[in-house]
Amino acid sequence: MADVLIPQKSGRRKAHSLRVDLTPMVDLGFLLIAFFMYTTTMAKPKSLEVNKPVPEGPNVAYPSESVVTLIPAKDHRVLYYRGELAQDKNGVSDFTEKGIRTILIQAEKEAAALPATLSPEAHKLHVIIKPADDCSYADVVSVLDEMEILQVPYYAMADVTAEETQLLTKKLQ
């Protein structure tokens, strides 16, 4: 690491020269650089694409039979309702295999069976996702994953209204 060179001459005292070997320090630096480059390439970021609404174009009204609203809430539960909130087509589900996926598949079948006088877009499922204040981020991602798995063509995220919050507290008690 460090060497002290002592001259062999006898006689008067001379200052000793000191030589520091920096080879281990350079090796350590390269090892650290290699380690950090390796760890940053191993942890690739994962992202989920969320389609945002396009502000241009005419507003199109869809029949309430083809719209499902999902409200992820605490304890990995989901409040859902079909059409308008005032209707009694609501319930609470979870993220199991027979949970929210079954409800969305059934709603998709019912939307496809609407009268032929409606537009082709009205025969497709429309989902509104309204995360509650106490839901977890993982639940929102799970709902978005279900949209990708079932290939739901139209879905959007919105804020929870006061009426929906009241229904949520009543249903989850």
Secondary structure per residue as TSV (DSSP state, phi and psi in degrees):
chain	resnum	aa	ss	phi	psi
A	1	M	-	360.0	-60.1
A	2	A	E	-130.9	138.0
A	3	D	E	-119.8	139.9
A	4	V	E	-109.2	122.2
A	5	L	E	-96.4	119.4
A	6	I	-	-109.6	123.9
A	7	P	-	-68.5	150.0
A	8	Q	-	-86.3	-8.9
A	9	K	-	-69.8	141.8
A	10	S	-	-98.8	159.6
A	11	G	S	128.1	-132.9
A	12	R	S	-74.8	159.5
A	13	R	-	-77.1	136.5
A	14	K	-	-119.9	157.7
A	15	A	-	-72.4	138.5
A	16	H	-	-84.3	138.4
A	17	S	E	-93.5	142.0
A	18	L	E	-115.0	131.6
A	19	R	E	-122.8	123.3
A	20	V	E	-103.1	128.4
A	21	D	-	-92.3	113.9
A	22	L	-	-96.3	9.4
A	23	T	H	-59.2	-45.6
A	24	P	H	-63.3	-33.8
A	25	M	H	-66.1	-40.5
A	26	V	H	-66.5	-41.5
A	27	D	H	-59.7	-44.7
A	28	L	H	-62.5	-40.6
A	29	G	H	-61.2	-45.1
A	30	F	H	-67.8	-35.2
A	31	L	H	-63.8	-42.7
A	32	L	H	-64.3	-42.3
A	33	I	H	-61.6	-44.6
A	34	A	H	-63.7	-40.2
A	35	F	H	-62.8	-48.1
A	36	F	H	-68.8	-34.1
A	37	M	H	-66.6	-38.6
A	38	Y	H	-67.1	-45.2
A	39	T	H	-69.2	-32.0
A	40	T	H	-74.6	-28.4
A	41	T	H	-81.0	-21.0
A	42	M	H	-76.0	-33.0
A	43	A	S	-98.5	83.3
A	44	K	-	-82.5	136.9
A	45	P	-	-70.8	141.7
A	46	K	-	-111.6	137.1
A	47	S	-	-134.6	157.7
A	48	L	-	-120.5	128.0
A	49	E	-	-81.1	126.8
A	50	V	-	-113.5	120.8
A	51	N	-	-75.0	129.1
A	52	K	-	-100.1	147.5
A	53	P	-	-67.4	147.3
A	54	V	-	-90.9	123.9
A	55	P	S	-73.2	-16.8
A	56	E	-	-88.8	154.9
A	57	G	S	107.3	162.5
A	58	P	-	-74.5	151.5
A	59	N	-	-77.4	130.6
A	60	V	-	-115.1	130.2
A	61	A	-	-92.1	135.8
A	62	Y	-	-113.5	149.6
A	63	P	-	-65.5	146.2
A	64	S	G	-66.8	-18.2
A	65	E	G	-69.5	-21.3
A	66	S	G	-99.2	7.4
A	67	V	E	-112.8	131.0
A	68	V	E	-122.8	132.4
A	69	T	E	-108.3	128.6
A	70	L	E	-114.0	131.0
A	71	I	E	-123.0	95.7
A	72	P	E	-65.1	135.2
A	73	A	E	-130.6	-171.1
A	74	K	G	-67.9	164.1
A	75	D	G	60.1	31.6
A	76	H	G	56.7	42.2
A	77	R	E	-117.1	155.0
A	78	V	E	-131.0	124.9
A	79	L	E	-90.3	134.1
A	80	Y	E	-133.3	151.4
A	81	Y	E	-150.2	150.7
A	82	R	E	-99.4	135.3
A	83	G	S	70.1	-131.9
A	84	E	-	-80.8	155.3
A	85	L	T	-69.3	-30.8
A	86	A	T	-67.3	-22.6
A	87	Q	S	-72.0	160.6
A	88	D	S	-92.8	24.2
A	89	K	-	-94.7	60.7
A	90	N	E	-131.1	165.5
A	91	G	E	-174.7	179.8
A	92	V	E	-121.7	135.2
A	93	S	E	-134.7	-174.5
A	94	D	E	-135.9	-168.3
A	95	F	S	-101.3	19.6
A	96	T	S	-74.9	176.2
A	97	E	T	-63.7	-34.5
A	98	K	T	-94.7	15.0
A	99	G	T	-91.9	-114.2
A	100	I	H	-66.8	-30.1
A	101	R	H	-65.1	-42.0
A	102	T	H	-63.3	-39.4
A	103	I	H	-65.2	-42.7
A	104	L	H	-68.0	-37.0
A	105	I	H	-65.9	-42.3
A	106	Q	H	-63.7	-42.2
A	107	A	H	-65.3	-35.4
A	108	E	H	-66.3	-39.6
A	109	K	H	-65.5	-41.3
A	110	E	H	-68.8	-34.5
A	111	A	H	-68.4	-36.3
A	112	A	H	-69.4	-23.9
A	113	A	T	-91.0	10.6
A	114	L	S	-67.6	162.2
A	115	P	-	-57.5	149.7
A	116	A	T	-72.4	-10.8
A	117	T	T	-72.9	-15.8
A	118	L	S	-81.9	163.1
A	119	S	-	-69.1	160.2
A	120	P	G	-61.7	-31.7
A	121	E	G	-68.1	-29.0
A	122	A	G	-70.8	-20.3
A	123	H	G	-85.4	0.9
A	124	K	S	-105.7	156.0
A	125	L	-	-75.5	136.4
A	126	H	E	-119.9	125.9
A	127	V	E	-120.4	132.9
A	128	I	E	-111.4	122.9
A	129	I	E	-104.6	122.0
A	130	K	-	-126.5	89.8
A	131	P	-	-65.0	132.9
A	132	A	-	-74.6	164.4
A	133	D	T	-66.1	-28.7
A	134	D	T	-100.5	11.4
A	135	C	-	-82.7	159.8
A	136	S	-	-91.8	159.4
A	137	Y	H	-63.1	-36.1
A	138	A	H	-63.1	-34.4
A	139	D	H	-67.5	-39.4
A	140	V	H	-65.0	-41.8
A	141	V	H	-64.4	-37.2
A	142	S	H	-64.2	-39.9
A	143	V	H	-65.8	-42.7
A	144	L	H	-65.3	-34.3
A	145	D	H	-63.6	-39.6
A	146	E	H	-62.7	-35.8
A	147	M	H	-64.1	-38.5
A	148	E	H	-73.2	-39.5
A	149	I	H	-65.2	-46.0
A	150	L	T	-83.8	-3.4
A	151	Q	T	54.0	50.6
A	152	V	-	-71.2	122.6
A	153	P	S	-74.3	-30.6
A	154	Y	E	-126.8	113.4
A	155	Y	E	-147.2	151.4
A	156	A	E	-147.6	159.1
A	157	M	E	-109.0	140.5
A	158	A	-	-144.2	175.2
A	159	D	-	-89.5	151.4
A	160	V	-	-77.2	136.1
A	161	T	-	-87.7	170.2
A	162	A	H	-66.2	-38.0
A	163	E	H	-64.1	-40.5
A	164	E	H	-67.6	-35.5
A	165	T	H	-64.6	-40.2
A	166	Q	H	-64.2	-44.5
A	167	L	H	-63.8	-37.5
A	168	L	H	-64.0	-46.0
A	169	T	H	-66.2	-35.0
A	170	K	H	-69.3	-41.4
A	171	K	H	-73.9	-33.0
A	172	L	T	-91.8	6.0
A	173	Q	-	-78.6	360.0
